[in-house]
Amino acid sequence: MALSQSTESQGTFAQGTSNSLFLRLTSLNSQPVAATDVAVTLTSPSGEVDVDGDVAITISDGYYAYIWSVASDAEVGRWDLTWAYNDGIETNT
């Protein structure tokens, strides 16, 4: 099944804060897709994995969230976010 994925975030993403990361999964005709095993990996600018496969919260079919508590000594810079999930057909990242 072809899927549409979109991500968004809310928060300041400063050291010592908590922030929300969201994933929305829909079919190409905009129908929500229920996924299982939705997980998050966050990698620092230097390539160190900080969050490794933590389970996301299911808000509703097709909408998932993860609350990231940024460490007070977290590296400053651009972090990589990877979502992994099983959509019933295959596991995606």
C-alpha positions in Angstrom: 0.0 0.0 0.0 1.4 3.4 -0.9 1.4 5.7 2.1 1.7 9.4 2.7 3.8 10.4 5.8 4.1 13.8 7.3 5.8 14.9 10.4 5.5 18.0 12.6 6.8 19.2 15.9 5.8 21.5 18.8 8.2 23.1 21.3 11.4 25.1 21.5 13.8 22.2 21.3 16.2 23.9 23.7 18.4 22.1 26.2 16.4 21.0 29.3 12.9 21.2 27.6 10.2 18.7 26.6 8.9 18.8 23.1 6.3 16.9 21.0 7.1 15.1 17.8 4.2 13.9 15.6 3.8 11.4 12.7 0.7 11.2 10.5 0.2 8.2 8.2 -2.4 8.1 5.6 -3.2 6.2 2.4 -2.9 8.3 -0.8 -6.6 9.0 -0.6 -6.1 10.6 2.9 -7.5 7.7 4.9 -5.7 7.1 8.3 -3.5 4.1 8.4 -3.3 2.1 11.6 0.3 1.2 12.3 1.9 -1.0 15.0 5.3 -0.9 16.6 5.7 2.8 16.0 9.0 3.9 17.4 11.4 6.8 17.3 15.2 7.1 17.0 17.0 10.4 17.5 20.6 10.9 16.5 22.7 13.8 17.5 24.6 16.0 15.1 27.8 14.0 15.8 26.1 10.7 15.0 25.5 9.5 18.5 22.1 7.8 19.1 20.3 9.4 22.0 16.9 7.8 21.7 16.9 4.3 20.2 13.6 2.8 19.2 11.5 4.3 22.0 7.8 3.5 21.5 5.5 6.3 20.3 2.1 7.2 21.7 -0.9 6.3 19.5 -3.3 9.2 19.5 -5.6 7.6 16.9 -5.3 5.5 13.8 -2.8 7.2 11.6 -1.6 9.8 14.2 1.3 9.1 16.6 3.4 11.2 19.0 6.6 11.1 21.0 7.6 13.4 23.8 11.3 14.2 23.7 12.9 15.5 26.8 16.0 17.2 25.6 18.9 16.7 28.1 20.3 19.9 29.7 23.7 19.0 28.2 22.4 17.9 24.7 24.5 18.6 21.8 23.5 21.8 19.9 22.8 21.4 16.2 20.6 19.6 13.7 19.3 16.2 15.0 18.1 13.3 12.8 14.6 11.9 13.6 13.7 8.4 12.3 10.3 6.9 12.6 9.9 3.2 12.3 6.5 1.4 12.0 4.7 -1.7 10.7 1.7 -0.8 8.5 0.4 -4.4 8.2 2.2 -5.0 4.9 5.8 -4.2 5.7 8.0 -2.5 8.3 9.0 1.0 7.3 11.6 3.5 8.4 
